[in-house]
Amino acid sequence: MNKYKCVSCGKENLSKDEIGLTKKLISRDATTFYCIDCLAEYLCVTTDELRDKIEEFKEEGCALFK
Ligand SMILES: [Zn+2]
């Protein structure tokens, strides 16, 4: 368990990927985080697209996803 939970739906124990994605797509300085479902809704994309993004960022070696 960690202290991060989705500010929108309240889902607890967000994954590193979800936290990284919030930082990458919303704000590097984000202090509130979204789960992948709420991020997808917020950004009007599908969760599959977000998962593809995560893989892309990892391949780029983005520090937020290590
Ligand atoms: Zn959520």
N, CA, C, O and the ligand as a Tripos MOL2 file, in Angstrom:
@<TRIPOS>MOLECULE
protein
  265   263    67     0     0
PROTEIN
NO_CHARGES

@<TRIPOS>ATOM
      1 N           0.8410   -1.2050    0.0000 N.3       1 MET1
      2 CA          0.0000    0.0000    0.0000 C.3       1 MET1
      3 C           0.8710    1.2480    0.0000 C.2       1 MET1
      4 O           1.9430    1.2620    0.6060 O.2       1 MET1
      5 N           0.4210    2.2830   -0.6700 N.am      2 ASN2
      6 CA          1.0760    3.5770   -0.5630 C.3       2 ASN2
      7 C           0.0110    4.6200   -0.2810 C.2       2 ASN2
      8 O          -1.1760    4.3070   -0.1840 O.2       2 ASN2
      9 N           0.4490    5.8600   -0.1520 N.am      3 LYS3
     10 CA         -0.4890    6.8960    0.2860 C.3       3 LYS3
     11 C          -1.2650    7.5260   -0.8550 C.2       3 LYS3
     12 O          -2.0800    8.4210   -0.6330 O.2       3 LYS3
     13 N          -1.0200    7.0680   -2.0680 N.am      4 TYR4
     14 CA         -1.6570    7.7280   -3.1960 C.3       4 TYR4
     15 C          -3.0180    7.1420   -3.5090 C.2       4 TYR4
     16 O          -3.1730    5.9290   -3.6510 O.2       4 TYR4
     17 N          -3.9980    8.0210   -3.6130 N.am      5 LYS5
     18 CA         -5.2950    7.5460   -4.0760 C.3       5 LYS5
     19 C          -5.8650    8.5050   -5.1010 C.2       5 LYS5
     20 O          -5.5180    9.6850   -5.1440 O.2       5 LYS5
     21 N          -6.7420    7.9700   -5.9170 N.am      6 CYS6
     22 CA         -7.3230    8.7540   -7.0000 C.3       6 CYS6
     23 C          -8.1970    9.8500   -6.4180 C.2       6 CYS6
     24 O          -9.0900    9.5880   -5.6120 O.2       6 CYS6
     25 N          -7.9280   11.0910   -6.8370 N.am      7 VAL7
     26 CA         -8.6640   12.2320   -6.3010 C.3       7 VAL7
     27 C         -10.0870   12.2520   -6.8410 C.2       7 VAL7
     28 O         -10.9640   12.9060   -6.2770 O.2       7 VAL7
     29 N         -10.3100   11.5380   -7.9270 N.am      8 SER8
     30 CA        -11.6310   11.5610   -8.5570 C.3       8 SER8
     31 C         -12.5580   10.4710   -8.0190 C.2       8 SER8
     32 O         -13.6710   10.7640   -7.5820 O.2       8 SER8
     33 N         -12.1050    9.2170   -8.0490 N.am      9 CYS9
     34 CA        -12.9940    8.1220   -7.6390 C.3       9 CYS9
     35 C         -12.6140    7.5270   -6.2850 C.2       9 CYS9
     36 O         -13.3630    6.7230   -5.7310 O.2       9 CYS9
     37 N         -11.4620    7.9150   -5.7520 N.am     10 GLY10
     38 CA        -11.0710    7.4390   -4.4320 C.3      10 GLY10
     39 C         -10.3880    6.0870   -4.4200 C.2      10 GLY10
     40 O         -10.1290    5.5450   -3.3460 O.2      10 GLY10
     41 N         -10.0890    5.5260   -5.5840 N.am     11 LYS11
     42 CA         -9.3750    4.2480   -5.6380 C.3      11 LYS11
     43 C          -8.0300    4.3970   -4.9380 C.2      11 LYS11
     44 O          -7.2950    5.3550   -5.1790 O.2      11 LYS11
     45 N          -7.7200    3.4520   -4.0790 N.am     12 GLU12
     46 CA         -6.5000    3.5520   -3.2910 C.3      12 GLU12
     47 C          -5.3570    2.7560   -3.8960 C.2      12 GLU12
     48 O          -5.5420    1.9260   -4.7860 O.2      12 GLU12
     49 N          -4.1620    3.0410   -3.3770 N.am     13 ASN13
     50 CA         -2.9800    2.2790   -3.7690 C.3      13 ASN13
     51 C          -2.6940    2.3620   -5.2690 C.2      13 ASN13
     52 O          -2.5360    1.3430   -5.9410 O.2      13 ASN13
     53 N          -2.6320    3.5780   -5.7740 N.am     14 LEU14
     54 CA         -2.3480    3.7770   -7.1960 C.3      14 LEU14
     55 C          -0.9680    3.2120   -7.5480 C.2      14 LEU14
     56 O          -0.0350    3.2520   -6.7460 O.2      14 LEU14
     57 N          -0.8710    2.6890   -8.7610 N.am     15 SER15
     58 CA          0.3960    2.1100   -9.2030 C.3      15 SER15
     59 C           1.3780    3.2190   -9.5870 C.2      15 SER15
     60 O           0.9850    4.3620   -9.8200 O.2      15 SER15
     61 N           2.6410    2.8630   -9.6460 N.am     16 LYS16
     62 CA          3.6800    3.7850  -10.1200 C.3      16 LYS16
     63 C           3.3330    4.3240  -11.4990 C.2      16 LYS16
     64 O           3.5660    5.4950  -11.7990 O.2      16 LYS16
     65 N           2.7770    3.4580  -12.3290 N.am     17 ASP17
     66 CA          2.4200    3.8730  -13.6780 C.3      17 ASP17
     67 C           1.3460    4.9520  -13.6630 C.2      17 ASP17
     68 O           1.4120    5.9140  -14.4280 O.2      17 ASP17
     69 N           0.3630    4.7880  -12.7950 N.am     18 GLU18
     70 CA         -0.7220    5.7690  -12.7160 C.3      18 GLU18
     71 C          -0.2100    7.1070  -12.1920 C.2      18 GLU18
     72 O          -0.6070    8.1720  -12.6650 O.2      18 GLU18
     73 N           0.6670    7.0280  -11.2180 N.am     19 ILE19
     74 CA          1.2510    8.2500  -10.6650 C.3      19 ILE19
     75 C           2.1380    8.9280  -11.7090 C.2      19 ILE19
     76 O           2.0780   10.1430  -11.8930 O.2      19 ILE19
     77 N           2.9560    8.1320  -12.3850 N.am     20 GLY20
     78 CA          3.8290    8.6620  -13.4290 C.3      20 GLY20
     79 C           3.0400    9.3030  -14.5530 C.2      20 GLY20
     80 O           3.4080   10.3530  -15.0790 O.2      20 GLY20
     81 N           1.9640    8.6570  -14.9020 N.am     21 LEU21
     82 CA          1.1260    9.1430  -16.0000 C.3      21 LEU21
     83 C           0.4640   10.4770  -15.6340 C.2      21 LEU21
     84 O           0.4040   11.3900  -16.4580 O.2      21 LEU21
     85 N          -0.0230   10.5840  -14.4170 N.am     22 THR22
     86 CA         -0.6000   11.8570  -13.9580 C.3      22 THR22
     87 C           0.4420   12.9610  -14.0650 C.2      22 THR22
     88 O           0.1600   14.0550  -14.5540 O.2      22 THR22
     89 N           1.6470   12.6580  -13.6030 N.am     23 LYS23
     90 CA          2.7090   13.6690  -13.6390 C.3      23 LYS23
     91 C           3.0680   14.0400  -15.0730 C.2      23 LYS23
     92 O           3.2520   15.2120  -15.4030 O.2      23 LYS23
     93 N           3.1610   13.0280  -15.9030 N.am     24 LYS24
     94 CA          3.5690   13.2530  -17.2820 C.3      24 LYS24
     95 C           2.5010   14.0060  -18.0710 C.2      24 LYS24
     96 O           2.8230   14.9050  -18.8470 O.2      24 LYS24
     97 N           1.2490   13.6490  -17.8790 N.am     25 LEU25
     98 CA          0.1900   14.1900  -18.7310 C.3      25 LEU25
     99 C          -0.5190   15.4010  -18.1360 C.2      25 LEU25
    100 O          -1.1060   16.1920  -18.8750 O.2      25 LEU25
    101 N          -0.4760   15.5580  -16.8470 N.am     26 ILE26
    102 CA         -1.1980   16.6760  -16.2390 C.3      26 ILE26
    103 C          -0.2100   17.7190  -15.7200 C.2      26 ILE26
    104 O          -0.2030   18.8600  -16.1820 O.2      26 ILE26
    105 N           0.6150   17.3240  -14.7640 N.am     27 SER27
    106 CA          1.6150   18.2580  -14.2640 C.3      27 SER27
    107 C           2.7190   17.5040  -13.5640 C.2      27 SER27
    108 O           2.4770   16.6100  -12.7530 O.2      27 SER27
    109 N           3.9210   17.8810  -13.8930 N.am     28 ARG28
    110 CA          5.0940   17.2980  -13.2560 C.3      28 ARG28
    111 C           5.0500   17.5160  -11.7410 C.2      28 ARG28
    112 O           5.5830   16.7210  -10.9680 O.2      28 ARG28
    113 N           4.4040   18.6040  -11.3420 N.am     29 ASP29
    114 CA          4.3410   18.9550   -9.9290 C.3      29 ASP29
    115 C           3.0300   18.5270   -9.2840 C.2      29 ASP29
    116 O           2.6760   19.0040   -8.2060 O.2      29 ASP29
    117 N           2.3180   17.6350   -9.9410 N.am     30 ALA30
    118 CA          1.0230   17.2090   -9.4140 C.3      30 ALA30
    119 C           1.1500   16.7000   -7.9870 C.2      30 ALA30
    120 O           2.0840   15.9740   -7.6480 O.2      30 ALA30
    121 N           0.1980   17.0940   -7.1670 N.am     31 THR31
    122 CA          0.1450   16.5660   -5.8040 C.3      31 THR31
    123 C          -1.1140   15.7260   -5.6100 C.2      31 THR31
    124 O          -1.2660   15.0410   -4.5980 O.2      31 THR31
    125 N          -1.9990   15.7850   -6.5750 N.am     32 THR32
    126 CA         -3.1500   14.8910   -6.5730 C.3      32 THR32
    127 C          -3.0500   14.0140   -7.8140 C.2      32 THR32
    128 O          -2.5730   14.4430   -8.8650 O.2      32 THR32
    129 N          -3.5100   12.7830   -7.6690 N.am     33 PHE33
    130 CA         -3.2990   11.8070   -8.7290 C.3      33 PHE33
    131 C          -4.5920   11.1400   -9.1570 C.2      33 PHE33
    132 O          -5.5800   11.1300   -8.4230 O.2      33 PHE33
    133 N          -4.5640   10.5890  -10.3510 N.am     34 TYR34
    134 CA         -5.7300    9.9080  -10.9000 C.3      34 TYR34
    135 C          -5.3960    8.4660  -11.2390 C.2      34 TYR34
    136 O          -4.2750    8.1540  -11.6410 O.2      34 TYR34
    137 N          -6.3800    7.5860  -11.0720 N.am     35 CYS35
    138 CA         -6.2070    6.2190  -11.5400 C.3      35 CYS35
    139 C          -6.3400    6.2270  -13.0660 C.2      35 CYS35
    140 O          -6.7700    7.2200  -13.6530 O.2      35 CYS35
    141 N          -5.9780    5.1410  -13.6820 N.am     36 ILE36
    142 CA         -5.9350    5.1280  -15.1460 C.3      36 ILE36
    143 C          -7.3290    5.3120  -15.7520 C.2      36 ILE36
    144 O          -7.4670    5.9050  -16.8220 O.2      36 ILE36
    145 N          -8.3500    4.8100  -15.0770 N.am     37 ASP37
    146 CA         -9.7160    4.9690  -15.5950 C.3      37 ASP37
    147 C         -10.1420    6.4370  -15.6030 C.2      37 ASP37
    148 O         -10.7180    6.9200  -16.5770 O.2      37 ASP37
    149 N          -9.8520    7.1380  -14.5080 N.am     38 CYS38
    150 CA        -10.2550    8.5420  -14.4160 C.3      38 CYS38
    151 C          -9.3940    9.4120  -15.3280 C.2      38 CYS38
    152 O          -9.8810   10.3910  -15.8940 O.2      38 CYS38
    153 N          -8.1290    9.0620  -15.4690 N.am     39 LEU39
    154 CA         -7.2650    9.7890  -16.4030 C.3      39 LEU39
    155 C          -7.8060    9.6780  -17.8230 C.2      39 LEU39
    156 O          -7.8590   10.6650  -18.5560 O.2      39 LEU39
    157 N          -8.1990    8.4880  -18.1970 N.am     40 ALA40
    158 CA         -8.7240    8.2500  -19.5400 C.3      40 ALA40
    159 C          -9.9640    9.1120  -19.7650 C.2      40 ALA40
    160 O         -10.1270    9.7190  -20.8240 O.2      40 ALA40
    161 N         -10.8320    9.1600  -18.7630 N.am     41 GLU41
    162 CA        -12.0540    9.9450  -18.8790 C.3      41 GLU41
    163 C         -11.7120   11.4350  -18.9800 C.2      41 GLU41
    164 O         -12.2610   12.1610  -19.8090 O.2      41 GLU41
    165 N         -10.8030   11.8620  -18.1250 N.am     42 TYR42
    166 CA        -10.3850   13.2660  -18.0740 C.3      42 TYR42
    167 C          -9.7890   13.7040  -19.4030 C.2      42 TYR42
    168 O         -10.0390   14.8150  -19.8700 O.2      42 TYR42
    169 N          -9.0020   12.8270  -20.0060 N.am     43 LEU43
    170 CA         -8.3010   13.1770  -21.2370 C.3      43 LEU43
    171 C          -9.0670   12.7600  -22.4900 C.2      43 LEU43
    172 O          -8.6080   12.9750  -23.6120 O.2      43 LEU43
    173 N         -10.2440   12.1600  -22.2840 N.am     44 CYS44
    174 CA        -11.0690   11.7020  -23.4060 C.3      44 CYS44
    175 C         -10.3310   10.7090  -24.3060 C.2      44 CYS44
    176 O         -10.3930   10.8050  -25.5310 O.2      44 CYS44
    177 N          -9.6440    9.7730  -23.6970 N.am     45 VAL45
    178 CA         -8.9940    8.6960  -24.4380 C.3      45 VAL45
    179 C          -9.3900    7.3730  -23.7780 C.2      45 VAL45
    180 O         -10.1030    7.3670  -22.7740 O.2      45 VAL45
    181 N          -8.9270    6.2540  -24.3430 N.am     46 THR46
    182 CA         -9.2300    4.9660  -23.7340 C.3      46 THR46
    183 C          -8.0750    4.5280  -22.8320 C.2      46 THR46
    184 O          -6.9510    5.0100  -22.9650 O.2      46 THR46
    185 N          -8.3690    3.6160  -21.9240 N.am     47 THR47
    186 CA         -7.3030    3.1260  -21.0570 C.3      47 THR47
    187 C          -6.2460    2.3740  -21.8660 C.2      47 THR47
    188 O          -5.0700    2.3640  -21.5020 O.2      47 THR47
    189 N          -6.6690    1.7480  -22.9610 N.am     48 ASP48
    190 CA         -5.6990    1.0580  -23.8260 C.3      48 ASP48
    191 C          -4.6870    2.0450  -24.4000 C.2      48 ASP48
    192 O          -3.4950    1.7490  -24.4780 O.2      48 ASP48
    193 N          -5.1730    3.2220  -24.8010 N.am     49 GLU49
    194 CA         -4.2660    4.2430  -25.3210 C.3      49 GLU49
    195 C          -3.2900    4.7010  -24.2460 C.2      49 GLU49
    196 O          -2.1130    4.9390  -24.5150 O.2      49 GLU49
    197 N          -3.8000    4.8190  -23.0260 N.am     50 LEU50
    198 CA         -2.9170    5.2330  -21.9330 C.3      50 LEU50
    199 C          -1.8670    4.1580  -21.6440 C.2      50 LEU50
    200 O          -0.7080    4.4660  -21.3640 O.2      50 LEU50
    201 N          -2.2920    2.8900  -21.7150 N.am     51 ARG51
    202 CA         -1.3190    1.8140  -21.4840 C.3      51 ARG51
    203 C          -0.2360    1.8160  -22.5580 C.2      51 ARG51
    204 O           0.9320    1.5430  -22.2790 O.2      51 ARG51
    205 N          -0.6410    2.1290  -23.7990 N.am     52 ASP52
    206 CA          0.3580    2.2650  -24.8680 C.3      52 ASP52
    207 C           1.3250    3.3980  -24.5580 C.2      52 ASP52
    208 O           2.5320    3.2810  -24.7710 O.2      52 ASP52
    209 N           0.7690    4.5040  -24.0490 N.am     53 LYS53
    210 CA          1.5990    5.6590  -23.6810 C.3      53 LYS53
    211 C           2.6240    5.2680  -22.6250 C.2      53 LYS53
    212 O           3.8010    5.6170  -22.7170 O.2      53 LYS53
    213 N           2.1520    4.5350  -21.6200 N.am     54 ILE54
    214 CA          3.0550    4.1090  -20.5410 C.3      54 ILE54
    215 C           4.2270    3.3370  -21.1270 C.2      54 ILE54
    216 O           5.3780    3.5570  -20.7490 O.2      54 ILE54
    217 N           3.9270    2.4290  -22.0550 N.am     55 GLU55
    218 CA          4.9900    1.6440  -22.6810 C.3      55 GLU55
    219 C           5.9530    2.5430  -23.4520 C.2      55 GLU55
    220 O           7.1670    2.3490  -23.4130 O.2      55 GLU55
    221 N           5.3870    3.5400  -24.1600 N.am     56 GLU56
    222 CA          6.2260    4.4880  -24.9020 C.3      56 GLU56
    223 C           7.1590    5.2460  -23.9720 C.2      56 GLU56
    224 O           8.3550    5.3800  -24.2340 O.2      56 GLU56
    225 N           6.5890    5.7380  -22.8820 N.am     57 PHE57
    226 CA          7.3980    6.5160  -21.9400 C.3      57 PHE57
    227 C           8.4930    5.6510  -21.3410 C.2      57 PHE57
    228 O           9.6180    6.1100  -21.1400 O.2      57 PHE57
    229 N           8.1610    4.4000  -21.0570 N.am     58 LYS58
    230 CA          9.1630    3.4870  -20.5030 C.3      58 LYS58
    231 C          10.2900    3.2520  -21.4960 C.2      58 LYS58
    232 O          11.4650    3.2130  -21.1320 O.2      58 LYS58
    233 N           9.9030    3.0940  -22.7690 N.am     59 GLU59
    234 CA         10.9270    2.8650  -23.8050 C.3      59 GLU59
    235 C          11.8240    4.0760  -23.9760 C.2      59 GLU59
    236 O          13.0110    3.9520  -24.2760 O.2      59 GLU59
    237 N          11.2250    5.2770  -23.7760 N.am     60 GLU60
    238 CA         12.0300    6.5080  -23.8430 C.3      60 GLU60
    239 C          12.9490    6.6420  -22.6410 C.2      60 GLU60
    240 O          13.8560    7.4740  -22.6240 O.2      60 GLU60
    241 N          12.6990    5.8050  -21.6290 N.am     61 GLY61
    242 CA         13.5250    5.8700  -20.4250 C.3      61 GLY61
    243 C          13.0930    6.9740  -19.4740 C.2      61 GLY61
    244 O          13.8860    7.4580  -18.6660 O.2      61 GLY61
    245 N          11.8350    7.3650  -19.5760 N.am     62 CYS62
    246 CA         11.3330    8.4530  -18.7240 C.3      62 CYS62
    247 C          11.5050    8.0860  -17.2440 C.2      62 CYS62
    248 O          11.1250    7.0040  -16.7980 O.2      62 CYS62
    249 N          12.0900    9.0260  -16.5120 N.am     63 ALA63
    250 CA         12.3990    8.7850  -15.1000 C.3      63 ALA63
    251 C          11.1640    8.5860  -14.2460 C.2      63 ALA63
    252 O          11.2370    7.9860  -13.1730 O.2      63 ALA63
    253 N          10.0270    9.0880  -14.7160 N.am     64 LEU64
    254 CA          8.8050    8.9720  -13.9180 C.3      64 LEU64
    255 C           8.2860    7.5350  -13.8710 C.2      64 LEU64
    256 O           7.4440    7.2080  -13.0350 O.2      64 LEU64
    257 N           8.7740    6.6890  -14.7520 N.am     65 PHE65
    258 CA          8.2560    5.3270  -14.8210 C.3      65 PHE65
    259 C           9.2630    4.2660  -14.3910 C.2      65 PHE65
    260 O           9.1160    3.0850  -14.7050 O.2      65 PHE65
    261 N          10.2810    4.7070  -13.6700 N.am     66 LYS66
    262 CA         11.2660    3.7450  -13.1940 C.3      66 LYS66
    263 C          10.9290    3.2590  -11.8010 C.2      66 LYS66
    264 O          11.6560    2.4390  -11.2410 O.2      66 LYS66
    265 ZN        -10.1640    7.1130  -10.3080 Zn       67 ZN67
@<TRIPOS>BOND
     1     1     2 1
     2     2     3 1
     3     3     4 2
     4     3     5 am
     5     5     6 1
     6     6     7 1
     7     7     8 2
     8     7     9 am
     9     9    10 1
    10    10    11 1
    11    11    12 2
    12    11    13 am
    13    13    14 1
    14    14    15 1
    15    15    16 2
    16    15    17 am
    17    17    18 1
    18    18    19 1
    19    19    20 2
    20    19    21 am
    21    21    22 1
    22    22    23 1
    23    23    24 2
    24    23    25 am
    25    25    26 1
    26    26    27 1
    27    27    28 2
    28    27    29 am
    29    29    30 1
    30    30    31 1
    31    31    32 2
    32    31    33 am
    33    33    34 1
    34    34    35 1
    35    35    36 2
    36    35    37 am
    37    37    38 1
    38    38    39 1
    39    39    40 2
    40    39    41 am
    41    41    42 1
    42    42    43 1
    43    43    44 2
    44    43    45 am
    45    45    46 1
    46    46    47 1
    47    47    48 2
    48    47    49 am
    49    49    50 1
    50    50    51 1
    51    51    52 2
    52    51    53 am
    53    53    54 1
    54    54    55 1
    55    55    56 2
    56    55    57 am
    57    57    58 1
    58    58    59 1
    59    59    60 2
    60    59    61 am
    61    61    62 1
    62    62    63 1
    63    63    64 2
    64    63    65 am
    65    65    66 1
    66    66    67 1
    67    67    68 2
    68    67    69 am
    69    69    70 1
    70    70    71 1
    71    71    72 2
    72    71    73 am
    73    73    74 1
    74    74    75 1
    75    75    76 2
    76    75    77 am
    77    77    78 1
    78    78    79 1
    79    79    80 2
    80    79    81 am
    81    81    82 1
    82    82    83 1
    83    83    84 2
    84    83    85 am
    85    85    86 1
    86    86    87 1
    87    87    88 2
    88    87    89 am
    89    89    90 1
    90    90    91 1
    91    91    92 2
    92    91    93 am
    93    93    94 1
    94    94    95 1
    95    95    96 2
    96    95    97 am
    97    97    98 1
    98    98    99 1
    99    99   100 2
   100    99   101 am
   101   101   102 1
   102   102   103 1
   103   103   104 2
   104   103   105 am
   105   105   106 1
   106   106   107 1
   107   107   108 2
   108   107   109 am
   109   109   110 1
   110   110   111 1
   111   111   112 2
   112   111   113 am
   113   113   114 1
   114   114   115 1
   115   115   116 2
   116   115   117 am
   117   117   118 1
   118   118   119 1
   119   119   120 2
   120   119   121 am
   121   121   122 1
   122   122   123 1
   123   123   124 2
   124   123   125 am
   125   125   126 1
   126   126   127 1
   127   127   128 2
   128   127   129 am
   129   129   130 1
   130   130   131 1
   131   131   132 2
   132   131   133 am
   133   133   134 1
   134   134   135 1
   135   135   136 2
   136   135   137 am
   137   137   138 1
   138   138   139 1
   139   139   140 2
   140   139   141 am
   141   141   142 1
   142   142   143 1
   143   143   144 2
   144   143   145 am
   145   145   146 1
   146   146   147 1
   147   147   148 2
   148   147   149 am
   149   149   150 1
   150   150   151 1
   151   151   152 2
   152   151   153 am
   153   153   154 1
   154   154   155 1
   155   155   156 2
   156   155   157 am
   157   157   158 1
   158   158   159 1
   159   159   160 2
   160   159   161 am
   161   161   162 1
   162   162   163 1
   163   163   164 2
   164   163   165 am
   165   165   166 1
   166   166   167 1
   167   167   168 2
   168   167   169 am
   169   169   170 1
   170   170   171 1
   171   171   172 2
   172   171   173 am
   173   173   174 1
   174   174   175 1
   175   175   176 2
   176   175   177 am
   177   177   178 1
   178   178   179 1
   179   179   180 2
   180   179   181 am
   181   181   182 1
   182   182   183 1
   183   183   184 2
   184   183   185 am
   185   185   186 1
   186   186   187 1
   187   187   188 2
   188   187   189 am
   189   189   190 1
   190   190   191 1
   191   191   192 2
   192   191   193 am
   193   193   194 1
   194   194   195 1
   195   195   196 2
   196   195   197 am
   197   197   198 1
   198   198   199 1
   199   199   200 2
   200   199   201 am
   201   201   202 1
   202   202   203 1
   203   203   204 2
   204   203   205 am
   205   205   206 1
   206   206   207 1
   207   207   208 2
   208   207   209 am
   209   209   210 1
   210   210   211 1
   211   211   212 2
   212   211   213 am
   213   213   214 1
   214   214   215 1
   215   215   216 2
   216   215   217 am
   217   217   218 1
   218   218   219 1
   219   219   220 2
   220   219   221 am
   221   221   222 1
   222   222   223 1
   223   223   224 2
   224   223   225 am
   225   225   226 1
   226   226   227 1
   227   227   228 2
   228   227   229 am
   229   229   230 1
   230   230   231 1
   231   231   232 2
   232   231   233 am
   233   233   234 1
   234   234   235 1
   235   235   236 2
   236   235   237 am
   237   237   238 1
   238   238   239 1
   239   239   240 2
   240   239   241 am
   241   241   242 1
   242   242   243 1
   243   243   244 2
   244   243   245 am
   245   245   246 1
   246   246   247 1
   247   247   248 2
   248   247   249 am
   249   249   250 1
   250   250   251 1
   251   251   252 2
   252   251   253 am
   253   253   254 1
   254   254   255 1
   255   255   256 2
   256   255   257 am
   257   257   258 1
   258   258   259 1
   259   259   260 2
   260   259   261 am
   261   261   262 1
   262   262   263 1
   263   263   264 2
@<TRIPOS>SUBSTRUCTURE
     1 MET1         2 RESIDUE 1 A MET
     2 ASN2         6 RESIDUE 1 A ASN
     3 LYS3        10 RESIDUE 1 A LYS
     4 TYR4        14 RESIDUE 1 A TYR
     5 LYS5        18 RESIDUE 1 A LYS
     6 CYS6        22 RESIDUE 1 A CYS
     7 VAL7        26 RESIDUE 1 A VAL
     8 SER8        30 RESIDUE 1 A SER
     9 CYS9        34 RESIDUE 1 A CYS
    10 GLY10       38 RESIDUE 1 A GLY
    11 LYS11       42 RESIDUE 1 A LYS
    12 GLU12       46 RESIDUE 1 A GLU
    13 ASN13       50 RESIDUE 1 A ASN
    14 LEU14       54 RESIDUE 1 A LEU
    15 SER15       58 RESIDUE 1 A SER
    16 LYS16       62 RESIDUE 1 A LYS
    17 ASP17       66 RESIDUE 1 A ASP
    18 GLU18       70 RESIDUE 1 A GLU
    19 ILE19       74 RESIDUE 1 A ILE
    20 GLY20       78 RESIDUE 1 A GLY
    21 LEU21       82 RESIDUE 1 A LEU
    22 THR22       86 RESIDUE 1 A THR
    23 LYS23       90 RESIDUE 1 A LYS
    24 LYS24       94 RESIDUE 1 A LYS
    25 LEU25       98 RESIDUE 1 A LEU
    26 ILE26      102 RESIDUE 1 A ILE
    27 SER27      106 RESIDUE 1 A SER
    28 ARG28      110 RESIDUE 1 A ARG
    29 ASP29      114 RESIDUE 1 A ASP
    30 ALA30      118 RESIDUE 1 A ALA
    31 THR31      122 RESIDUE 1 A THR
    32 THR32      126 RESIDUE 1 A THR
    33 PHE33      130 RESIDUE 1 A PHE
    34 TYR34      134 RESIDUE 1 A TYR
    35 CYS35      138 RESIDUE 1 A CYS
    36 ILE36      142 RESIDUE 1 A ILE
    37 ASP37      146 RESIDUE 1 A ASP
    38 CYS38      150 RESIDUE 1 A CYS
    39 LEU39      154 RESIDUE 1 A LEU
    40 ALA40      158 RESIDUE 1 A ALA
    41 GLU41      162 RESIDUE 1 A GLU
    42 TYR42      166 RESIDUE 1 A TYR
    43 LEU43      170 RESIDUE 1 A LEU
    44 CYS44      174 RESIDUE 1 A CYS
    45 VAL45      178 RESIDUE 1 A VAL
    46 THR46      182 RESIDUE 1 A THR
    47 THR47      186 RESIDUE 1 A THR
    48 ASP48      190 RESIDUE 1 A ASP
    49 GLU49      194 RESIDUE 1 A GLU
    50 LEU50      198 RESIDUE 1 A LEU
    51 ARG51      202 RESIDUE 1 A ARG
    52 ASP52      206 RESIDUE 1 A ASP
    53 LYS53      210 RESIDUE 1 A LYS
    54 ILE54      214 RESIDUE 1 A ILE
    55 GLU55      218 RESIDUE 1 A GLU
    56 GLU56      222 RESIDUE 1 A GLU
    57 PHE57      226 RESIDUE 1 A PHE
    58 LYS58      230 RESIDUE 1 A LYS
    59 GLU59      234 RESIDUE 1 A GLU
    60 GLU60      238 RESIDUE 1 A GLU
    61 GLY61      242 RESIDUE 1 A GLY
    62 CYS62      246 RESIDUE 1 A CYS
    63 ALA63      250 RESIDUE 1 A ALA
    64 LEU64      254 RESIDUE 1 A LEU
    65 PHE65      258 RESIDUE 1 A PHE
    66 LYS66      262 RESIDUE 1 A LYS
    67 ZN67       265 GROUP 0 **** ****
